[in-house]
Amino acid sequence: MDQGINRRSFLKLSAAGSAVLATGSGLALLTGCSSNDGPATGYKHFRQQDVDLLTPLVGAVLGPALTDVGATAEDGMKAFDDLLEGGMPGTRAALFQVLDLMQLGAARWYITGTWASFADQSEQEIKQTLTEWSASERSLSRMAFKGLTQPIHMAWYVKPVAARSTGYPGPPQKIIA
């Protein structure tokens, strides 16, 4: 008789999730994926491996929002980097842990459903990966999806040129008291 998730299965799932994250981050440290050589050229926070991993993803996530204003995925990455400037150090650290984990093929497969790096996928394959990733049954996958895609959108749409592309005329010119 299946009663859904009970306390014991929840604890088992939590222990397994912790083991996967610990193993993945340990492998990232051992393989050098987690090395911090400082920010990539032109960035305040993102390392070169982060730029390589995320640029194709940013292009697919923002798609027409970029092309509508004549921008590129790199412009989206710069906006994301600017957003990190105002973020809490703990939030940035959590983001970089997810990025380090996604550098490993096995962890990327577990989180996104694909072994291939985003840089090795066509735009159509990335869109398919995003569709499957967003519908994942695994809570870790859904958290990682939202933790990456929502800030990408926020970072882009706070830029004045991008905000105008949404159709909103901007803040009210006159506020009636």
Secondary structure as GFF3:
##gff-version 3
##sequence-region A 1 177
A	DSSP	alpha_helix	7	31	.	.	.	ID=ss1
A	DSSP	alpha_helix	48	62	.	.	.	ID=ss2
A	DSSP	alpha_helix	64	67	.	.	.	ID=ss3
A	DSSP	alpha_helix	73	85	.	.	.	ID=ss4
A	DSSP	alpha_helix	89	102	.	.	.	ID=ss5
A	DSSP	alpha_helix	105	112	.	.	.	ID=ss6
A	DSSP	three_ten_helix	118	120	.	.	.	ID=ss7
A	DSSP	alpha_helix	123	134	.	.	.	ID=ss8
A	DSSP	alpha_helix	139	157	.	.	.	ID=ss9
A	DSSP	alpha_helix	160	164	.	.	.	ID=ss10
###
